[in-house]
Amino acid sequence: AKKPEQKQKQSKWEFGLLTGPDFNNVKFKHNYKTGLNIGATIGYRISDRWQVNTGLIYTKKKYKVAGEDFTAPKHTWLSYQDIQLVTGSCNMFEIPVNVRYDFSYNEKRRVFASTGLSSYIMDKQDYVCDYISSSNGQLYEYPWKEDSNYNYAMSNLNFSIGYERAIGKNFSIQAEPYFKVPLKGLGYGSIRMNSYGMYVTFKYKPSARIKK
């Protein structure tokens, strides 16, 4: 008896490694230094056009914040000072859950749009606050840092568009400009940061064998 022939097709699962620059501001004021994203992604293709994606991204955000947009916790020493400007950075783990729609595709390339929500786990915070003292009216700097594990569930709304190009039977590379809208404040100062940048993702799509 002849053995059944086996044919290969791509699995519905795909895996990626990403990196890219990250920029942050509050109310589109005080653009600052470039941050960084690096992480891993997992995707599951529901149909030819629809896909669900998640992953774990380590992100370092750098920013300047006007004093009026930095809200120190109530009844802390800093909450009684006249904060003028805050420069800082924070390191966080991001867990996105996004839905992607491919509105143009063929065997070699895909053009898509994506939206979803991101949750954050804070790792480190580092601030320098410029404030006017309530006691003598002088301008001072107050440095402050903390290692922390605060969780911020579903704190950002994500939007992105992108282009994916095949570079072999099982591999592709993807460029994805993104913009993230804050839904809640992050960190010690409850900072509502806009984030934007571009992910560059190297993706692997395993083959699945099926009997013919």
Secondary structure, DSSP 8 states (H G I E B T S, - for coil): -----EEEEE-SEEEEEEEEEEEEEBTTB-----EEEEEEEEEEESSSSEEEEEEEEEEEEEEEEEGGG----TTSGGGGSEEEEEEEEEEEEEEEEEEEEEEEE-SSEEEEEEEEEEEEEEEEEEEEEEEE-TTT--EEEEEEEEE---EEEEEEEEEEEEEEEE-SSSEEEEEEEEEEEESS-BTTTTB--EEEEEEEEEEE--EEEEE-
